[in-house]
């Protein structure tokens, strides 16, 4: 019985895991971008502080639209390569607060993370997920 369940789960996983991962990425990026666009993102203040040197007044909203575009591109199987490019341009900037505002990210450097620091470090999972769906092995079967 357990072996049958394992086999069914394995078949389901091999058939749908990349599709679900791509849809999850799309939903997360669209949602987080929408929060910035609506001005209700919990990270908006840190984004503003980190990018104030650019002197772009509405940068959090611009970033929100960018992230929503990434999300839409992940949701459309014909556009996920565009999502990858937009993501690769955007993701390095997500780590800037660690360098520019470490007191906002750490309670005790380098291991005590604030909520903002945890928010930033979760991007390591997003990076891994994006590379998982973009690997050459997985591009043979575009989901």
N, C-alpha and C positions, 0 to 999 in steps of 0.2 A: 504494500500500500504506500509506504513512504517513498519507495523507489519510483513508483508511478507518478506521485506528486512532484518529485524532484525532476523527473523527465519532462513532465508537462510545463513546469516552471522554466526549465531550461529551454524548451522549444519556444515558449512565449517570449522569454528574454532575448533569444537569438533573433527572433522575428521582429520584435517591437522596441527593444531597448534604445536603439539609436534614434528612432522616430520620437519616442517619448522624451529622450534627452534633448533633442532639437526643439521640440515643442515647449519643453520646460524652460530652456534658455530663452526662447522667443517670448514666453509669457513673463519671465522675470525681467528681462530688459525692457519690455514694453511697460510693465507695471512701474518699475523703478523710474523710468523716464517720465511717465505720466505724473508721478508724485512730484518730480522736480518741476514739471511744466505747470502744475497746479499750485506750486508753492507750499506743499505740505510734506516734503521729504525731510526725514529726521536728520539727514546729512547735509542739508542745504547750506547751513551756516558755515560748516567746515569747507564746503566747496567754494563758497564765496571768499572765505579767508585765504584759502590756498591759491585762488586764481586772481586775487585782487591786483597783483603785479601786472596782469595783462590789460587792465583798464577796460574791460568789456563789462559794462554794467549788467547786462542780462545773461551772463555766462551760465548760471544754473539752468535757466530755461532753454538756452541753446544746447547744453549738454543733455537736457531732458528730451528734446526733439531728436538728437543724435542717438540716444539710447532707444527711443521708440522706433527709430529706423532700423537699428540693429535687431530689435525684437521682431519687427515685421519681416525683415529679410530671413531670419531664422525660421519663421512660420511658413515661409513659402519655399518649397524644395528647389525651385529654380533659382532662387536668390541667395542661398545660404553661403555661397562663396563671397558675395558682397558683404554679408554679415561678418564673415571672417576678417575681411579687410578693414571694415569699420571698427570691429572689435579690437584688432591689433593696433590700430591708431589710438583708440580710446583707453585701453587698459593700462598702459604705463602711467598715465596721469592719475589713475586711481590710487597709486602708491605715493604720490607726492606729499600728502599730509604727514606721512611717516617721517619724511625728511624736513619739511618746512614747519610742521607744528607737532613735534613729538609729544609735547605736554598734553595735547588733546587726544592722543592715541594710546599713551601708556600711563598706567598708574605707577608701575615700577619697570623701568627699562631693563632689559629688552623683552620681558616675558609677561608682565602684568598689563593686560590690554583693557582699555576703556571700551565702552560700547561702540564708539566710533572706530577704534582700533580693530575690534572684532569684525565690524562691517567691512573694513578694508581687507583684512586677512581672508575673509570668505571668498575674495576674488581668486585666490589660489585654486579653489574648487572650480570656479567658472572657467579659468584658464585650462585646467585639466579636461573639463567637459568639452570645451570648444575643440581642443586638440584631439579628443577622442572621436568626435564626429568628422573630423577633417583628415584623419589618417588615410594613407593610400589604400590600405586594406579595406577600409570602410567606404571609400569613394567608388569602389566597384559596384556596390549596391547602394545607390543614392536613395535614401528614404524620404 
